[in-house]
Amino acid sequence: MASLRDIKRRIVSVKKTQQITRAMRMVAAAKLRRAQNAVVAARPYAERMRAALVEIARTQQEAEHPLLIARPSVRRLDVVVITSDRGLAGAFNANVLKFAGRVIQEGESTGGIESVSLTLVGRKAGEYFRRRRPTQIGEVYAGLGTVTYDQAARIARRLAERYTTGQTDEVRLVYSEFVSTLNQSPRAVTLLPCQAASDEPIPEHLPFEIEPDAATLLGALVPKALEVEVFRALLENQAGEHAARMAAMESATRNTEEMIGSLTLKFNRARQAAITRELVEIISGAEAL
C-alpha cells in the first residue's frame, strides 16, 4: 500500500498537470475564436472565386489555361496532406492521416497511376509519412505557425509549377474541414486540374463584360483561385486543430479532477488507518503496563 507521502506527492503532481491543461484549454479557446472568424470570412470569398472561375471558363472555352486542362490519363498523382505542427489535440491528426492513407491507397489501386508524390504541410504529417512512405515524400512545409496568405501562395505556386511542367497529372488536397467545435471532418478535393466543368447549360450572353479579354482574365484568376483554395484549407485545418485541442484539454482537466478526488479519498483513508493503528498501539501499551 502506498504511503501517505507518496499519495500526497501524486496529488501535487496531478494538480500541476491540471493547471497546465486548464491553461492550454483557455489558450486554445482564444485562438479558436480568431481562427473561426477567419474561416467564416474566407469561405464566401473562396466560393465566389470558384463560381466566377467556372462561369468564365465554361463560356470562354477558346481561352484555355494550363491549370484547367485535364490530362487524358492520370499516371502521376500528387497528394497534399495538411496537419498541425503540434499534438495534444486528441485524434485530430490521426483522423486526417488515416483518411489520407486511404486516399493514397485508392490512388495506387488505380491501374494507370505509376507514381505518387506527397506534399506534407505540418510536422505531424512529416513524422507520420517519414516512417511509412519515405520514398514518396516530395515537399515538406513544417513550422508555419499562424496561417498567412503568403504561405498558401507559396504552396499553390509550387503545385501549379509541377502541374504545368508535367511532373504530375493530378493534385488532390486532404485536410480537416472545420464543421463545428466538436466536429472536424477529413476531406479530400481535387485541386488540379481546376474543376471548371458543369452540367448546367452555357448561357448565350454573360451578365458582364470581360476586359481586356478572357485569356488575360483567366491568367490572373486561375492562379489566384488555386491560392485561395489552399489558403482556405489551411484556415479550416487551423480552426479544427484549436477546437480539437480545446476539447482534449477540457476532457483532460475533467480527468484530473476525478483523479484528484480519488487520490484525496485514498489519502484520507490511509491517514485514518494510520491514526487508528497508532491508537491501538497506545492502548495496547497502556494495558501491558
C-alpha positions as CSV (number, residue, x, y, z in Angstrom):
1,M,0.0,0.0,0.0
2,A,1.3,3.5,-0.9
3,S,2.5,5.7,1.9
4,L,0.9,9.0,2.8
5,R,3.9,10.8,1.4
6,D,3.6,9.0,-1.9
7,I,-0.1,9.7,-2.2
8,K,0.4,13.4,-1.3
9,R,3.2,13.6,-3.9
10,R,0.9,12.2,-6.6
11,I,-1.9,14.7,-5.7
12,V,0.5,17.6,-6.0
13,S,1.7,16.3,-9.4
14,V,-1.8,15.9,-10.7
15,K,-2.7,19.4,-9.6
16,K,0.2,20.8,-11.5
17,T,-0.9,18.9,-14.6
18,Q,-4.4,20.2,-14.1
19,Q,-3.1,23.8,-14.1
20,I,-1.4,23.1,-17.4
21,T,-4.4,21.6,-19.1
22,R,-6.6,24.4,-17.9
23,A,-4.2,27.0,-19.3
24,M,-4.0,25.1,-22.6
25,R,-7.7,24.9,-22.9
26,M,-8.1,28.7,-22.3
27,V,-5.4,29.5,-24.9
28,A,-7.0,27.1,-27.4
29,A,-10.4,28.7,-26.9
30,A,-9.0,32.2,-27.5
31,K,-7.2,31.0,-30.7
32,L,-10.3,29.1,-31.8
33,R,-12.4,32.3,-31.8
34,R,-9.9,34.1,-34.1
35,A,-9.4,31.1,-36.3
36,Q,-13.2,30.5,-36.6
37,N,-13.8,34.1,-37.6
38,A,-11.1,33.8,-40.3
39,V,-12.7,30.6,-41.7
40,V,-16.1,32.2,-41.8
41,A,-14.7,35.2,-43.6
42,A,-12.7,33.2,-46.1
43,R,-15.5,30.7,-47.2
44,P,-17.7,33.1,-49.1
45,Y,-14.7,34.6,-50.9
46,A,-13.4,31.2,-51.9
47,E,-16.9,30.0,-53.1
48,R,-17.4,33.2,-55.2
49,M,-14.0,32.9,-56.7
50,R,-14.7,29.3,-57.7
51,A,-18.1,30.2,-59.1
52,A,-16.6,33.1,-61.2
53,L,-13.9,30.8,-62.5
54,V,-16.4,28.1,-63.5
55,E,-18.7,30.6,-65.3
56,I,-15.9,32.3,-67.2
57,A,-14.1,29.1,-68.2
58,R,-17.4,27.5,-69.4
59,T,-18.4,30.4,-71.5
60,Q,-15.0,31.2,-72.9
61,Q,-13.8,27.7,-73.9
62,E,-11.5,29.0,-76.6
63,A,-9.4,30.8,-73.9
64,E,-7.7,27.8,-72.2
65,H,-5.5,27.9,-69.2
66,P,-2.9,25.2,-68.5
67,L,-4.3,24.6,-65.0
68,L,-7.8,24.0,-66.4
69,I,-6.7,21.3,-68.9
70,A,-7.3,17.8,-67.6
71,R,-4.8,15.1,-68.6
72,P,-6.3,12.3,-70.8
73,S,-4.8,9.7,-68.3
74,V,-3.5,10.2,-64.7
75,R,-0.1,8.4,-64.3
76,R,1.5,10.7,-61.7
77,L,-0.5,11.7,-58.7
78,D,0.3,14.4,-56.1
79,V,-1.4,14.2,-52.7
80,V,-1.2,17.3,-50.4
81,V,-1.8,16.4,-46.7
82,I,-2.4,19.1,-44.2
83,T,-2.0,18.5,-40.4
84,S,-0.9,20.5,-37.4
85,D,2.6,21.1,-36.1
86,R,1.8,20.2,-32.5
87,G,0.0,17.4,-30.8
88,L,-2.2,17.3,-27.7
89,A,-5.3,17.6,-29.9
90,G,-7.0,14.2,-29.4
91,A,-7.5,12.2,-32.6
92,F,-7.4,15.3,-34.8
93,N,-4.2,14.5,-36.7
94,A,-4.7,10.7,-36.6
95,N,-8.1,11.0,-38.3
96,V,-6.8,13.1,-41.2
97,L,-3.7,11.0,-41.6
98,K,-5.7,7.7,-41.8
99,F,-8.0,9.3,-44.3
100,A,-5.0,10.5,-46.3
101,G,-3.7,6.9,-46.2
102,R,-6.9,5.6,-47.7
103,V,-6.8,8.3,-50.4
104,I,-3.3,7.3,-51.4
105,Q,-4.2,3.6,-51.4
106,E,-7.2,4.2,-53.6
107,G,-5.0,6.1,-56.0
108,E,-2.3,3.4,-56.0
109,S,-5.0,0.8,-56.7
110,T,-6.0,2.6,-59.9
111,G,-4.2,0.7,-62.7
112,G,-3.0,3.8,-64.6
113,I,-1.2,5.5,-61.8
114,E,2.6,4.8,-61.8
115,S,3.8,7.1,-59.0
116,V,2.5,9.1,-56.0
117,S,4.3,12.2,-54.6
118,L,3.4,13.6,-51.2
119,T,3.4,17.3,-50.3
120,L,3.2,17.4,-46.5
121,V,2.1,20.5,-44.6
122,G,2.6,20.3,-40.8
123,R,5.2,18.4,-38.7
124,K,2.7,15.6,-37.8
125,A,2.3,14.7,-41.5
126,G,6.1,14.7,-41.9
127,E,6.7,12.4,-38.9
128,Y,3.9,10.1,-40.0
129,F,4.9,9.5,-43.6
130,R,8.7,9.5,-43.0
131,R,8.1,6.2,-41.2
132,R,5.7,4.8,-43.7
133,R,6.4,6.3,-47.2
134,P,9.8,8.0,-47.1
135,T,10.5,7.5,-50.8
136,Q,7.3,9.2,-51.9
137,I,7.8,12.4,-49.9
138,G,8.4,15.4,-52.2
139,E,7.9,18.8,-50.3
140,V,7.6,19.3,-46.6
141,Y,6.3,22.5,-45.1
142,A,6.6,22.4,-41.3
143,G,6.7,25.0,-38.5
144,L,4.5,27.5,-40.4
145,G,2.9,28.8,-37.2
146,T,-0.1,31.1,-37.7
147,V,-1.6,30.7,-41.2
148,T,-0.9,33.5,-43.7
149,Y,-1.8,34.0,-47.3
150,D,1.8,34.1,-48.3
151,Q,2.3,30.6,-47.0
152,A,-0.7,29.3,-49.1
153,A,0.5,31.2,-52.2
154,R,4.0,29.6,-51.9
155,I,2.5,26.1,-51.7
156,A,0.0,26.8,-54.5
157,R,2.7,28.2,-56.8
158,R,4.8,25.1,-56.3
159,L,1.9,22.8,-57.1
160,A,1.0,24.8,-60.2
161,E,4.6,24.6,-61.4
162,R,4.6,20.8,-61.0
163,Y,1.3,20.6,-62.9
164,T,2.2,22.9,-65.8
165,T,5.6,21.2,-66.3
166,G,4.1,17.8,-66.5
167,Q,5.6,16.5,-63.2
168,T,2.1,15.5,-62.1
169,D,-1.2,14.8,-63.8
170,E,-3.5,15.4,-60.8
171,V,-3.3,17.0,-57.4
172,R,-5.5,16.0,-54.5
173,L,-5.8,18.0,-51.3
174,V,-6.5,16.3,-48.0
175,Y,-7.3,18.4,-44.9
176,S,-9.6,18.5,-41.9
177,E,-12.7,20.7,-42.5
178,F,-14.0,22.7,-39.5
179,V,-17.7,21.8,-39.2
180,S,-18.2,22.8,-35.5
181,T,-16.4,23.0,-32.3
182,L,-17.0,19.3,-31.7
183,N,-16.8,18.1,-35.2
184,Q,-13.8,18.2,-37.6
185,S,-14.3,16.1,-40.7
186,P,-11.4,14.9,-43.0
187,R,-12.0,15.9,-46.6
188,A,-10.3,15.3,-50.0
189,V,-10.7,17.5,-53.0
190,T,-9.2,17.6,-56.5
191,L,-7.1,20.7,-56.5
192,L,-5.6,20.4,-60.0
193,P,-6.8,20.5,-62.7
194,C,-9.2,23.2,-61.5
195,Q,-12.7,22.0,-62.0
196,A,-14.5,24.3,-64.4
197,A,-17.0,21.8,-65.8
198,S,-20.7,21.9,-65.1
199,D,-23.9,20.2,-66.3
200,E,-25.8,23.5,-66.5
201,P,-26.4,24.9,-70.0
202,I,-24.0,27.6,-71.2
203,P,-25.7,31.0,-71.4
204,E,-25.5,32.8,-74.8
205,H,-24.8,36.1,-73.1
206,L,-22.9,36.8,-69.9
207,P,-24.3,39.3,-67.4
208,F,-21.0,41.1,-67.5
209,E,-18.3,42.1,-69.9
210,I,-14.7,40.8,-69.8
211,E,-11.9,43.3,-70.3
212,P,-9.3,43.2,-71.9
213,D,-10.1,39.5,-72.8
214,A,-10.9,36.1,-71.3
215,A,-7.4,34.7,-71.6
216,T,-5.9,37.6,-69.6
217,L,-8.6,37.3,-67.0
218,L,-8.1,33.5,-66.6
219,G,-4.4,34.0,-66.5
220,A,-4.9,36.1,-63.3
221,L,-8.0,34.4,-61.9
222,V,-6.9,30.7,-62.1
223,P,-3.7,31.0,-60.0
224,K,-5.5,33.2,-57.5
225,A,-8.3,30.7,-57.2
226,L,-5.7,28.0,-56.5
227,E,-4.1,30.1,-53.8
228,V,-7.4,30.9,-52.2
229,E,-8.3,27.2,-52.2
230,V,-5.1,26.2,-50.4
231,F,-5.5,29.2,-48.0
232,R,-9.0,28.1,-47.1
233,A,-7.8,24.6,-46.4
234,L,-5.1,25.9,-44.1
235,L,-7.6,28.0,-42.2
236,E,-10.0,25.1,-41.9
237,N,-7.2,22.9,-40.5
238,Q,-6.1,25.6,-38.1
239,A,-9.6,26.1,-36.7
240,G,-10.1,22.4,-36.4
241,E,-6.8,22.0,-34.6
242,H,-7.7,24.6,-31.9
243,A,-11.2,23.2,-31.5
244,A,-9.8,19.6,-31.1
245,R,-7.2,20.8,-28.6
246,M,-9.7,22.7,-26.6
247,A,-11.9,19.6,-26.3
248,A,-9.0,17.4,-25.5
249,M,-7.7,19.7,-22.7
250,E,-11.2,20.1,-21.3
251,S,-11.5,16.3,-21.1
252,A,-8.0,16.1,-19.6
253,T,-9.0,18.7,-17.0
254,R,-12.1,16.6,-16.0
255,N,-10.0,13.5,-15.7
256,T,-7.5,15.3,-13.4
257,E,-10.4,16.4,-11.2
258,E,-11.6,12.8,-10.9
259,M,-8.1,11.6,-10.2
260,I,-7.6,14.2,-7.5
261,G,-10.8,13.3,-5.8
262,S,-9.9,9.6,-5.9
263,L,-6.4,10.2,-4.6
264,T,-7.8,12.5,-1.8
265,L,-10.2,9.8,-0.7
266,K,-7.3,7.3,-0.7
267,F,-5.2,9.7,1.3
268,N,-7.9,10.3,3.9
269,R,-8.5,6.5,4.3
270,A,-4.8,5.9,4.7
271,R,-4.4,8.6,7.2
272,Q,-7.4,7.3,9.2
273,A,-5.9,3.9,9.1
274,A,-2.6,5.2,10.4
275,I,-4.4,7.1,13.2
276,T,-6.4,4.0,14.2
277,R,-3.2,1.9,14.2
278,E,-1.4,4.4,16.5
279,L,-4.4,4.5,18.9
280,V,-4.4,0.7,19.1
281,E,-0.7,0.6,19.8
282,I,-1.1,3.2,22.6
283,I,-4.0,1.4,24.2
284,S,-2.2,-2.0,23.9
285,G,0.9,-0.4,25.6
286,A,-1.1,1.1,28.4
287,E,-2.8,-2.3,29.1
288,A,0.6,-4.0,29.1
289,L,1.8,-1.6,31.8
